Amino acid sequence: MKRRRLMVGRMRLLVTAIAAASALVSTSCAPLTGAGQAPLTPLAVTAPPEPQRWSFDTEAVGSMPAGAETFSGTWAIRAEDGAPSSPNAVCQTGRADFPAIGLGGAVYDDVVITTRFKPISGREDQAAGLIFRIQDGQNYYILRANALENNVNFYKYAGGRRSGLKNGSARVPSGQWQELRVEVRGNSLRGYINGQQVVDASDDSYKTGRIGLWTKADSVTCFDDVEVRRPT
């Protein structure tokens, strides 16, 4: 009887060990979207049919745009001489790895986003970016223009880490207002500066998400006349 109880106990320990090992294998084999990050469930689309626009001209200087969410950096509305829609723009003046804000809570799938931007200063970077299909502050796509590098590139930000998708060369003057636009259809991404397509990429990581603005490092950059709409 004593031997039988011992054998039953050993069998129970063996079954428990096998179950634990199976769970570990199942977890480790799950596909990842970023460093140690499980796939994200697509957000439900809530975008209105009509375009949304931000000119920042009716909001208080020193405040954040209504409904905006700061992910990182120092963002505020300020009066800016020469702003495309006078008198205000929203500007990033701090320093962070990747300063970013989300604009509004609407969730889009296919989308066209346009903004006017001016790279003002920055010794390390003079970057302006549109972010889209935002899941949260650690997961989204970026279309970035850089006045120091004269390029317009696509990136994926996944689990708080940035990776390149596609690079495009383009003149990006410092100290001038110019236009940045991204068009997104399915997994197809197209980037434009001043009306000219300069880069395209494809990726299936994020299907839907919110939209926002982005800079890099010590970039002091202002944005105005942000418009987001569904493609026609």
C-alpha positions in Angstrom: 0.0 0.0 0.0 2.8 2.4 0.9 4.6 1.7 -2.5 1.3 2.3 -4.3 0.8 5.7 -2.6 4.4 6.6 -3.5 3.8 5.7 -7.2 0.6 7.7 -7.3 2.3 10.7 -5.8 5.1 10.5 -8.4 2.6 10.3 -11.3 0.8 13.4 -10.0 4.1 15.3 -9.9 4.9 14.2 -13.4 1.5 15.3 -14.8 1.9 18.7 -13.2 5.4 19.2 -14.6 4.2 18.2 -18.1 1.3 20.6 -18.0 3.6 23.5 -16.8 6.0 22.8 -19.6 3.2 22.7 -22.2 2.0 26.1 -21.1 5.5 27.6 -21.3 6.0 26.3 -24.8 2.6 27.6 -25.9 3.5 31.1 -24.5 7.0 31.2 -26.0 5.8 30.3 -29.4 3.2 33.0 -29.7 3.9 35.6 -32.4 5.3 38.9 -31.2 4.8 42.4 -32.5 7.7 43.9 -30.5 10.2 43.0 -27.8 8.4 40.4 -25.7 5.0 41.8 -26.7 2.0 39.6 -27.7 -0.2 40.6 -30.7 -2.5 43.5 -30.1 -6.3 43.1 -30.7 -7.3 45.7 -33.3 -9.2 48.7 -31.9 -12.8 49.1 -33.0 -13.2 51.8 -35.7 -15.0 54.9 -34.3 -14.0 57.6 -36.8 -16.7 60.0 -38.0 -17.4 60.1 -41.7 -16.6 63.8 -42.0 -13.0 65.1 -41.8 -11.5 66.3 -38.5 -9.3 69.4 -38.3 -7.1 71.1 -35.7 -6.0 74.7 -36.3 -5.3 75.4 -32.6 -6.5 79.1 -33.0 -9.4 79.0 -30.7 -7.6 77.4 -27.8 -5.7 79.0 -25.0 -1.9 79.7 -25.5 0.0 77.4 -23.1 -2.6 74.7 -23.1 -2.8 71.3 -24.8 -5.2 70.8 -27.7 -8.6 69.6 -26.5 -8.7 65.8 -26.2 -5.0 65.4 -26.8 -2.9 62.8 -24.9 0.8 63.4 -24.2 2.9 60.3 -24.5 6.2 62.1 -24.1 7.9 65.5 -24.6 6.8 69.0 -23.9 3.9 70.1 -26.0 1.8 73.3 -25.9 -0.1 75.7 -28.1 1.7 79.0 -28.7 1.4 82.0 -30.9 3.7 81.5 -33.9 4.5 84.2 -36.4 3.7 83.0 -39.9 1.6 80.1 -38.9 -0.4 78.8 -41.9 -3.6 79.5 -39.9 -2.9 82.5 -37.7 -2.1 83.0 -34.9 -1.4 79.7 -33.1 0.3 76.4 -33.7 1.1 73.4 -31.4 4.8 73.1 -30.7 7.1 70.6 -29.0 10.0 72.3 -27.2 11.3 69.7 -24.8 13.7 66.8 -25.1 12.8 63.1 -25.0 13.7 60.0 -27.1 10.5 60.3 -29.1 8.1 63.1 -28.1 4.6 62.3 -29.2 1.0 63.2 -28.6 -2.3 61.6 -29.6 -5.0 63.9 -31.1 -8.5 63.0 -30.2 -10.0 59.6 -29.5 -11.3 58.6 -32.9 -10.0 55.2 -34.2 -9.3 54.9 -38.0 -8.5 52.0 -40.3 -7.8 53.5 -43.8 -7.0 57.2 -43.4 -5.3 60.3 -44.9 -3.6 62.7 -42.5 -2.1 66.0 -43.5 -0.3 68.7 -41.4 1.8 71.8 -41.9 5.0 71.8 -39.9 8.1 73.9 -39.3 11.4 72.4 -37.9 12.8 75.3 -35.9 15.9 74.0 -34.1 17.7 71.0 -32.8 21.4 70.0 -32.9 20.7 66.3 -32.8 17.5 66.2 -34.8 15.0 68.6 -36.5 12.2 66.1 -37.0 8.5 66.3 -37.6 6.2 63.3 -37.7 2.7 62.0 -38.1 1.8 59.0 -36.1 -1.1 56.7 -36.9 -2.8 53.5 -36.0 -1.9 54.3 -32.4 -2.7 51.5 -30.1 -1.2 53.2 -27.0 2.0 55.3 -26.2 4.2 52.3 -27.0 2.7 51.0 -30.3 2.1 52.9 -33.6 3.5 53.8 -37.0 5.5 57.0 -37.8 6.0 59.0 -41.0 8.9 61.2 -40.1 10.6 64.1 -42.0 14.0 65.3 -40.9 15.6 68.6 -41.9 19.1 67.7 -40.8 19.1 64.4 -42.8 16.8 65.5 -45.7 14.7 62.4 -45.7 11.2 61.2 -45.1 11.0 57.7 -43.5 8.5 55.2 -42.2 9.0 53.5 -38.9 7.1 51.1 -36.6 7.1 51.7 -32.9 6.4 48.4 -31.1 6.7 47.8 -27.4 8.5 51.1 -27.0 11.1 50.4 -29.6 11.5 51.9 -33.0 12.4 50.0 -36.2 12.7 51.2 -39.8 10.2 50.2 -42.5 11.3 52.3 -45.5 13.5 55.4 -46.2 13.0 58.1 -48.8 15.2 61.0 -49.7 13.6 64.5 -49.9 14.6 68.1 -49.2 13.2 69.2 -45.8 14.2 72.9 -45.2 14.7 74.1 -41.7 12.8 77.1 -40.5 10.1 76.9 -43.2 6.5 75.8 -43.1 5.9 72.7 -45.3 3.3 70.0 -45.7 3.6 66.3 -44.6 0.9 63.8 -45.6 0.4 60.1 -45.1 -2.1 57.9 -46.9 -3.0 54.5 -45.4 -5.0 51.8 -47.1 -5.0 48.3 -45.6 -1.3 47.4 -45.1 -0.1 50.0 -47.7 1.6 53.2 -46.4 2.5 56.2 -48.6 4.3 59.3 -47.5 4.3 62.7 -49.1 6.1 66.0 -48.6 4.8 69.2 -50.2 2.5 67.1 -52.4 5.2 64.7 -53.7 5.2 61.1 -52.8 8.7 60.2 -51.6 8.3 56.9 -49.7 6.1 53.9 -49.4 6.0 50.8 -47.2 3.8 47.9 -46.2 3.2 46.3 -42.8 0.5 44.2 -41.1 1.2 44.8 -37.5 -1.5 47.4 -36.7 -4.9 47.4 -38.5 -6.6 50.3 -36.8 -5.8 53.1 -34.3 -5.8 56.8 -33.4 -3.6 59.6 -34.9 -1.2 62.1 -33.6 2.1 64.1 -33.9 5.7 63.2 -33.2 9.2 64.6 -33.0 12.6 63.2 -32.0 15.3 64.0 -29.4 16.0 67.8 -29.1 13.8 68.8 -32.0 11.8 72.1 -31.6 9.0 71.7 -34.1 5.7 73.4 -34.6 2.6 72.0 -36.3 -0.5 73.6 -37.7 -3.6 72.7 -39.8 -3.8 69.0 -39.0 -6.5 67.3 -41.0 -7.6 63.7 -40.9 -10.1 62.0 -43.2 -11.0 58.8 -44.8 -9.6 58.2 -48.3 -11.8 58.9 -51.3 
